[in-house]
Amino acid sequence: MNFDQPFLEPVKKPISRREFLTGEWDDQEESKKKLADESKDEIDKIVDGIKEKEISRRNLLTGKWFN
């Protein structure tokens, strides 16, 4: 066995048990960017749907038109 290299890569900062269990410590910046991109895509879909056809306010709020 080669003992010169560590078995695991060192963690940048110690993480709490809650962070470990929820996975919040894992690439927070990347997951925030991904979430922002996903929500932007959802907004774009809604805007495109509104542009394509006239949607009543009630259907827009209930999401019935988005099928």
N, C-alpha and C positions, 0 to 999 in steps of 0.2 A: 504494500500500500504506500501511496505517496502522501506523506504527512506535511509536505511543504505548502500545499494548496488547501484552503478550507473546503469543507464538504458543502457548505451552503454559502451563498453570497450574503454579506452583511446587510442588515436592514438599515436604511438611512436614519431612521429614528425609532425609538421603542414604540410599540403600539400597544394600546390597551386591549383587554379581552373583548370589550364591546366592538371596537374597531375591527378586530380580527374576525369576530363572528358575523358582523354585518358586511365585511368586505370593503368598508369605507376607506381603508388605508391603501387599497390597491389602485394606483393610477387615478387619483381623484381628478386631476386636470383633464386627462383624456376622457374620463367618463362624463365630466361636465360638458366638454366640447361635443361628445356624442349625443348627449341628451339635448343640448341646444340645437344641434343639427336635426335631430328627430322631430323636435317640436316645431322647428322652422318648416320642415317638410309637411307636417300636419297642417300648419297654418296655410301653406301654399296650396294644399289640396282643397281646403275649405274655400279659399279665395277663388280658385279656379272653378269650383262647383257653383259659387255664387255668380261668377261671370257667365258660365255656360247657360244657366237657367235661372229664372226669377224664383226665388224661394221666399215663402212667407216667414215672417219673424218667428212664429210659433214653431214651425218645422225646423228652423235654424237652431233655436234654443233647445229643442228636444233631441235634435240630431237624427230625426227620422228620415231626412232627405239624404243622409250620408251613408247609403247602403250600396 
